[in-house]
Amino acid sequence: RWRRRHGQANARAPRMQAPVNDKRTLYVGGLEESVGEDTLRAAFVPFGEIIEVNMPVDSSTQKHRGFAFLQFDEKGDAADAIDNMNGAELFGRVLRVNIAKADAVGKGSHRPVWESQADKFFEEKPVEGATAPETE
């Protein structure tokens, strides 16, 4: 573990991308406009190996939207990053750092998170006064 944290070669085979809910992917909010992927990576790499950095871009301005997702190799490294960086200041802005929610990552959509679950909600809870469709 010490060797990997200090930049020496890691002989492990490449990993498949981990699911978000495994507590290795973090949401980082409150990013200043000039913060880029390299700056973000440099700020968080002291806590462990970062597998992926995702900074969603606004389609009209072509600038990031003020938040990012970081995926660490190890859960413990992600926990250390939360403990140390939540509430920390970067480029004059206070960061919000916590575990990313599975629905919020990788959608690439401008739809609200709850919208993706609306159909399921209405299927499970019929509207008062409505009749169920007839089935044959």
mmCIF file of the C-alpha atoms, coordinates in Angstrom:
data_MODEL
# 
_entry.id   MODEL 
# 
loop_
_atom_site.group_PDB 
_atom_site.id 
_atom_site.type_symbol 
_atom_site.label_atom_id 
_atom_site.label_alt_id 
_atom_site.label_comp_id 
_atom_site.label_asym_id 
_atom_site.label_entity_id 
_atom_site.label_seq_id 
_atom_site.pdbx_PDB_ins_code 
_atom_site.Cartn_x 
_atom_site.Cartn_y 
_atom_site.Cartn_z 
_atom_site.occupancy 
_atom_site.B_iso_or_equiv 
_atom_site.pdbx_formal_charge 
_atom_site.auth_seq_id 
_atom_site.auth_comp_id 
_atom_site.auth_asym_id 
_atom_site.auth_atom_id 
_atom_site.pdbx_PDB_model_num 
ATOM 1   C CA . ARG A 1 1   ? 0.000   0.000  0.000   1.00 0.00 ? 1   ARG A CA 1 
ATOM 2   C CA . TRP A 1 2   ? 2.779   2.447  0.846   1.00 0.00 ? 2   TRP A CA 1 
ATOM 3   C CA . ARG A 1 3   ? 4.434   1.809  -2.503  1.00 0.00 ? 3   ARG A CA 1 
ATOM 4   C CA . ARG A 1 4   ? 1.282   2.558  -4.491  1.00 0.00 ? 4   ARG A CA 1 
ATOM 5   C CA . ARG A 1 5   ? 0.591   5.801  -2.634  1.00 0.00 ? 5   ARG A CA 1 
ATOM 6   C CA . HIS A 1 6   ? 4.011   7.136  -3.404  1.00 0.00 ? 6   HIS A CA 1 
ATOM 7   C CA . GLY A 1 7   ? 3.859   6.706  -7.148  1.00 0.00 ? 7   GLY A CA 1 
ATOM 8   C CA . GLN A 1 8   ? 5.896   3.534  -7.603  1.00 0.00 ? 8   GLN A CA 1 
ATOM 9   C CA . ALA A 1 9   ? 4.715   1.087  -10.215 1.00 0.00 ? 9   ALA A CA 1 
ATOM 10  C CA . ASN A 1 10  ? 1.719   -1.044 -9.462  1.00 0.00 ? 10  ASN A CA 1 
ATOM 11  C CA . ALA A 1 11  ? 1.886   -4.490 -11.057 1.00 0.00 ? 11  ALA A CA 1 
ATOM 12  C CA . ARG A 1 12  ? -1.839  -5.216 -10.793 1.00 0.00 ? 12  ARG A CA 1 
ATOM 13  C CA . ALA A 1 13  ? -3.935  -5.781 -13.886 1.00 0.00 ? 13  ALA A CA 1 
ATOM 14  C CA . PRO A 1 14  ? -6.295  -2.979 -14.927 1.00 0.00 ? 14  PRO A CA 1 
ATOM 15  C CA . ARG A 1 15  ? -9.671  -3.024 -13.173 1.00 0.00 ? 15  ARG A CA 1 
ATOM 16  C CA . MET A 1 16  ? -13.163 -2.828 -14.512 1.00 0.00 ? 16  MET A CA 1 
ATOM 17  C CA . GLN A 1 17  ? -14.959 0.381  -13.559 1.00 0.00 ? 17  GLN A CA 1 
ATOM 18  C CA . ALA A 1 18  ? -16.496 -0.112 -10.125 1.00 0.00 ? 18  ALA A CA 1 
ATOM 19  C CA . PRO A 1 19  ? -20.121 0.561  -9.352  1.00 0.00 ? 19  PRO A CA 1 
ATOM 20  C CA . VAL A 1 20  ? -20.781 3.946  -7.771  1.00 0.00 ? 20  VAL A CA 1 
ATOM 21  C CA . ASN A 1 21  ? -22.445 2.622  -4.636  1.00 0.00 ? 21  ASN A CA 1 
ATOM 22  C CA . ASP A 1 22  ? -19.282 0.855  -3.452  1.00 0.00 ? 22  ASP A CA 1 
ATOM 23  C CA . LYS A 1 23  ? -18.230 4.044  -1.584  1.00 0.00 ? 23  LYS A CA 1 
ATOM 24  C CA . ARG A 1 24  ? -15.174 4.730  -3.751  1.00 0.00 ? 24  ARG A CA 1 
ATOM 25  C CA . THR A 1 25  ? -16.770 7.422  -5.918  1.00 0.00 ? 25  THR A CA 1 
ATOM 26  C CA . LEU A 1 26  ? -17.030 10.906 -4.443  1.00 0.00 ? 26  LEU A CA 1 
ATOM 27  C CA . TYR A 1 27  ? -19.055 13.967 -5.328  1.00 0.00 ? 27  TYR A CA 1 
ATOM 28  C CA . VAL A 1 28  ? -16.982 17.169 -5.109  1.00 0.00 ? 28  VAL A CA 1 
ATOM 29  C CA . GLY A 1 29  ? -19.064 20.348 -5.231  1.00 0.00 ? 29  GLY A CA 1 
ATOM 30  C CA . GLY A 1 30  ? -18.325 24.044 -4.967  1.00 0.00 ? 30  GLY A CA 1 
ATOM 31  C CA . LEU A 1 31  ? -15.594 24.074 -7.596  1.00 0.00 ? 31  LEU A CA 1 
ATOM 32  C CA . GLU A 1 32  ? -14.352 27.436 -8.822  1.00 0.00 ? 32  GLU A CA 1 
ATOM 33  C CA . GLU A 1 33  ? -14.607 27.991 -12.581 1.00 0.00 ? 33  GLU A CA 1 
ATOM 34  C CA . SER A 1 34  ? -10.856 27.802 -13.247 1.00 0.00 ? 34  SER A CA 1 
ATOM 35  C CA . VAL A 1 35  ? -10.371 24.451 -11.462 1.00 0.00 ? 35  VAL A CA 1 
ATOM 36  C CA . GLY A 1 36  ? -9.544  21.782 -14.017 1.00 0.00 ? 36  GLY A CA 1 
ATOM 37  C CA . GLU A 1 37  ? -9.129  18.027 -13.901 1.00 0.00 ? 37  GLU A CA 1 
ATOM 38  C CA . ASP A 1 38  ? -5.374  18.295 -13.216 1.00 0.00 ? 38  ASP A CA 1 
ATOM 39  C CA . THR A 1 39  ? -5.887  20.674 -10.282 1.00 0.00 ? 39  THR A CA 1 
ATOM 40  C CA . LEU A 1 40  ? -8.614  18.486 -8.814  1.00 0.00 ? 40  LEU A CA 1 
ATOM 41  C CA . ARG A 1 41  ? -6.513  15.356 -9.209  1.00 0.00 ? 41  ARG A CA 1 
ATOM 42  C CA . ALA A 1 42  ? -3.526  17.079 -7.547  1.00 0.00 ? 42  ALA A CA 1 
ATOM 43  C CA . ALA A 1 43  ? -5.687  18.171 -4.598  1.00 0.00 ? 43  ALA A CA 1 
ATOM 44  C CA . PHE A 1 44  ? -7.031  14.651 -3.962  1.00 0.00 ? 44  PHE A CA 1 
ATOM 45  C CA . VAL A 1 45  ? -4.139  12.343 -4.933  1.00 0.00 ? 45  VAL A CA 1 
ATOM 46  C CA . PRO A 1 46  ? -2.484  12.587 -1.470  1.00 0.00 ? 46  PRO A CA 1 
ATOM 47  C CA . PHE A 1 47  ? -5.329  10.398 -0.180  1.00 0.00 ? 47  PHE A CA 1 
ATOM 48  C CA . GLY A 1 48  ? -4.814  7.569  -2.669  1.00 0.00 ? 48  GLY A CA 1 
ATOM 49  C CA . GLU A 1 49  ? -4.817  6.456  -6.281  1.00 0.00 ? 49  GLU A CA 1 
ATOM 50  C CA . ILE A 1 50  ? -7.531  8.118  -8.359  1.00 0.00 ? 50  ILE A CA 1 
ATOM 51  C CA . ILE A 1 51  ? -8.953  5.927  -11.113 1.00 0.00 ? 51  ILE A CA 1 
ATOM 52  C CA . GLU A 1 52  ? -11.224 8.458  -12.797 1.00 0.00 ? 52  GLU A CA 1 
ATOM 53  C CA . VAL A 1 53  ? -12.156 12.156 -12.712 1.00 0.00 ? 53  VAL A CA 1 
ATOM 54  C CA . ASN A 1 54  ? -15.448 13.218 -14.298 1.00 0.00 ? 54  ASN A CA 1 
ATOM 55  C CA . MET A 1 55  ? -16.275 16.932 -14.557 1.00 0.00 ? 55  MET A CA 1 
ATOM 56  C CA . PRO A 1 56  ? -19.676 17.363 -16.266 1.00 0.00 ? 56  PRO A CA 1 
ATOM 57  C CA . VAL A 1 57  ? -19.666 20.217 -18.785 1.00 0.00 ? 57  VAL A CA 1 
ATOM 58  C CA . ASP A 1 58  ? -22.463 22.711 -19.439 1.00 0.00 ? 58  ASP A CA 1 
ATOM 59  C CA . SER A 1 59  ? -23.414 22.353 -23.107 1.00 0.00 ? 59  SER A CA 1 
ATOM 60  C CA . SER A 1 60  ? -23.989 26.068 -23.646 1.00 0.00 ? 60  SER A CA 1 
ATOM 61  C CA . THR A 1 61  ? -20.884 27.491 -21.923 1.00 0.00 ? 61  THR A CA 1 
ATOM 62  C CA . GLN A 1 62  ? -18.537 24.511 -22.466 1.00 0.00 ? 62  GLN A CA 1 
ATOM 63  C CA . LYS A 1 63  ? -17.308 24.972 -18.868 1.00 0.00 ? 63  LYS A CA 1 
ATOM 64  C CA . HIS A 1 64  ? -17.665 22.539 -16.007 1.00 0.00 ? 64  HIS A CA 1 
ATOM 65  C CA . ARG A 1 65  ? -20.812 22.872 -13.937 1.00 0.00 ? 65  ARG A CA 1 
ATOM 66  C CA . GLY A 1 66  ? -19.090 23.489 -10.580 1.00 0.00 ? 66  GLY A CA 1 
ATOM 67  C CA . PHE A 1 67  ? -18.891 19.876 -9.447  1.00 0.00 ? 67  PHE A CA 1 
ATOM 68  C CA . ALA A 1 68  ? -17.038 16.674 -10.247 1.00 0.00 ? 68  ALA A CA 1 
ATOM 69  C CA . PHE A 1 69  ? -16.925 12.974 -9.457  1.00 0.00 ? 69  PHE A CA 1 
ATOM 70  C CA . LEU A 1 70  ? -13.713 11.270 -8.354  1.00 0.00 ? 70  LEU A CA 1 
ATOM 71  C CA . GLN A 1 71  ? -13.294 7.516  -8.212  1.00 0.00 ? 71  GLN A CA 1 
ATOM 72  C CA . PHE A 1 72  ? -10.628 6.164  -5.877  1.00 0.00 ? 72  PHE A CA 1 
ATOM 73  C CA . ASP A 1 73  ? -9.042  2.728  -6.096  1.00 0.00 ? 73  ASP A CA 1 
ATOM 74  C CA . GLU A 1 74  ? -9.743  1.982  -2.418  1.00 0.00 ? 74  GLU A CA 1 
ATOM 75  C CA . LYS A 1 75  ? -12.755 2.737  -0.168  1.00 0.00 ? 75  LYS A CA 1 
ATOM 76  C CA . GLY A 1 76  ? -10.493 3.795  2.688   1.00 0.00 ? 76  GLY A CA 1 
ATOM 77  C CA . ASP A 1 77  ? -8.785  6.367  0.471   1.00 0.00 ? 77  ASP A CA 1 
ATOM 78  C CA . ALA A 1 78  ? -12.167 7.848  -0.463  1.00 0.00 ? 78  ALA A CA 1 
ATOM 79  C CA . ALA A 1 79  ? -13.128 8.030  3.220   1.00 0.00 ? 79  ALA A CA 1 
ATOM 80  C CA . ASP A 1 80  ? -9.839  9.809  4.005   1.00 0.00 ? 80  ASP A CA 1 
ATOM 81  C CA . ALA A 1 81  ? -10.521 12.308 1.207   1.00 0.00 ? 81  ALA A CA 1 
ATOM 82  C CA . ILE A 1 82  ? -13.982 13.070 2.611   1.00 0.00 ? 82  ILE A CA 1 
ATOM 83  C CA . ASP A 1 83  ? -12.611 13.511 6.144   1.00 0.00 ? 83  ASP A CA 1 
ATOM 84  C CA . ASN A 1 84  ? -9.896  15.880 4.976   1.00 0.00 ? 84  ASN A CA 1 
ATOM 85  C CA . MET A 1 85  ? -11.433 17.764 2.057   1.00 0.00 ? 85  MET A CA 1 
ATOM 86  C CA . ASN A 1 86  ? -15.098 18.315 2.977   1.00 0.00 ? 86  ASN A CA 1 
ATOM 87  C CA . GLY A 1 87  ? -15.216 21.964 4.031   1.00 0.00 ? 87  GLY A CA 1 
ATOM 88  C CA . ALA A 1 88  ? -11.687 22.632 2.770   1.00 0.00 ? 88  ALA A CA 1 
ATOM 89  C CA . GLU A 1 89  ? -10.974 25.621 0.555   1.00 0.00 ? 89  GLU A CA 1 
ATOM 90  C CA . LEU A 1 90  ? -9.733  25.364 -3.039  1.00 0.00 ? 90  LEU A CA 1 
ATOM 91  C CA . PHE A 1 91  ? -9.204  28.493 -5.161  1.00 0.00 ? 91  PHE A CA 1 
ATOM 92  C CA . GLY A 1 92  ? -11.197 30.550 -2.643  1.00 0.00 ? 92  GLY A CA 1 
ATOM 93  C CA . ARG A 1 93  ? -14.257 28.248 -2.649  1.00 0.00 ? 93  ARG A CA 1 
ATOM 94  C CA . VAL A 1 94  ? -15.360 25.867 0.105   1.00 0.00 ? 94  VAL A CA 1 
ATOM 95  C CA . LEU A 1 95  ? -15.638 22.287 -1.165  1.00 0.00 ? 95  LEU A CA 1 
ATOM 96  C CA . ARG A 1 96  ? -18.467 19.871 -0.429  1.00 0.00 ? 96  ARG A CA 1 
ATOM 97  C CA . VAL A 1 97  ? -17.153 16.314 -0.589  1.00 0.00 ? 97  VAL A CA 1 
ATOM 98  C CA . ASN A 1 98  ? -19.232 13.204 0.057   1.00 0.00 ? 98  ASN A CA 1 
ATOM 99  C CA . ILE A 1 99  ? -20.097 9.783  -1.336  1.00 0.00 ? 99  ILE A CA 1 
ATOM 100 C CA . ALA A 1 100 ? -21.669 10.107 -4.792  1.00 0.00 ? 100 ALA A CA 1 
ATOM 101 C CA . LYS A 1 101 ? -25.222 8.897  -5.251  1.00 0.00 ? 101 LYS A CA 1 
ATOM 102 C CA . ALA A 1 102 ? -25.583 6.201  -7.898  1.00 0.00 ? 102 ALA A CA 1 
ATOM 103 C CA . ASP A 1 103 ? -28.351 8.005  -9.797  1.00 0.00 ? 103 ASP A CA 1 
ATOM 104 C CA . ALA A 1 104 ? -26.342 11.218 -10.135 1.00 0.00 ? 104 ALA A CA 1 
ATOM 105 C CA . VAL A 1 105 ? -23.242 9.798  -11.796 1.00 0.00 ? 105 VAL A CA 1 
ATOM 106 C CA . GLY A 1 106 ? -22.798 9.081  -15.481 1.00 0.00 ? 106 GLY A CA 1 
ATOM 107 C CA . LYS A 1 107 ? -26.284 10.039 -16.625 1.00 0.00 ? 107 LYS A CA 1 
ATOM 108 C CA . GLY A 1 108 ? -25.018 12.662 -19.056 1.00 0.00 ? 108 GLY A CA 1 
ATOM 109 C CA . SER A 1 109 ? -28.501 14.111 -18.907 1.00 0.00 ? 109 SER A CA 1 
ATOM 110 C CA . HIS A 1 110 ? -29.960 17.384 -17.766 1.00 0.00 ? 110 HIS A CA 1 
ATOM 111 C CA . ARG A 1 111 ? -33.013 15.642 -16.286 1.00 0.00 ? 111 ARG A CA 1 
ATOM 112 C CA . PRO A 1 112 ? -33.532 15.816 -12.521 1.00 0.00 ? 112 PRO A CA 1 
ATOM 113 C CA . VAL A 1 113 ? -32.454 12.662 -10.699 1.00 0.00 ? 113 VAL A CA 1 
ATOM 114 C CA . TRP A 1 114 ? -36.007 12.014 -9.464  1.00 0.00 ? 114 TRP A CA 1 
ATOM 115 C CA . GLU A 1 115 ? -37.392 12.103 -13.011 1.00 0.00 ? 115 GLU A CA 1 
ATOM 116 C CA . SER A 1 116 ? -35.727 8.807  -13.898 1.00 0.00 ? 116 SER A CA 1 
ATOM 117 C CA . GLN A 1 117 ? -37.772 7.139  -11.137 1.00 0.00 ? 117 GLN A CA 1 
ATOM 118 C CA . ALA A 1 118 ? -41.123 8.851  -11.842 1.00 0.00 ? 118 ALA A CA 1 
ATOM 119 C CA . ASP A 1 119 ? -42.575 6.036  -13.999 1.00 0.00 ? 119 ASP A CA 1 
ATOM 120 C CA . LYS A 1 120 ? -41.859 3.454  -11.307 1.00 0.00 ? 120 LYS A CA 1 
ATOM 121 C CA . PHE A 1 121 ? -43.461 5.668  -8.662  1.00 0.00 ? 121 PHE A CA 1 
ATOM 122 C CA . PHE A 1 122 ? -46.680 6.096  -10.627 1.00 0.00 ? 122 PHE A CA 1 
ATOM 123 C CA . GLU A 1 123 ? -46.841 2.409  -11.529 1.00 0.00 ? 123 GLU A CA 1 
ATOM 124 C CA . GLU A 1 124 ? -46.670 1.484  -7.850  1.00 0.00 ? 124 GLU A CA 1 
ATOM 125 C CA . LYS A 1 125 ? -49.092 4.196  -6.603  1.00 0.00 ? 125 LYS A CA 1 
ATOM 126 C CA . PRO A 1 126 ? -52.186 4.571  -8.753  1.00 0.00 ? 126 PRO A CA 1 
ATOM 127 C CA . VAL A 1 127 ? -53.747 8.027  -8.941  1.00 0.00 ? 127 VAL A CA 1 
ATOM 128 C CA . GLU A 1 128 ? -56.917 8.403  -6.844  1.00 0.00 ? 128 GLU A CA 1 
ATOM 129 C CA . GLY A 1 129 ? -60.063 8.101  -8.934  1.00 0.00 ? 129 GLY A CA 1 
ATOM 130 C CA . ALA A 1 130 ? -58.225 6.519  -11.883 1.00 0.00 ? 130 ALA A CA 1 
ATOM 131 C CA . THR A 1 131 ? -59.149 3.085  -13.100 1.00 0.00 ? 131 THR A CA 1 
ATOM 132 C CA . ALA A 1 132 ? -56.528 0.476  -13.788 1.00 0.00 ? 132 ALA A CA 1 
ATOM 133 C CA . PRO A 1 133 ? -56.141 -0.541 -17.446 1.00 0.00 ? 133 PRO A CA 1 
ATOM 134 C CA . GLU A 1 134 ? -57.934 -3.739 -18.354 1.00 0.00 ? 134 GLU A CA 1 
ATOM 135 C CA . THR A 1 135 ? -55.762 -6.760 -19.087 1.00 0.00 ? 135 THR A CA 1 
ATOM 136 C CA . GLU A 1 136 ? -56.810 -9.790 -21.080 1.00 0.00 ? 136 GLU A CA 1 
# 
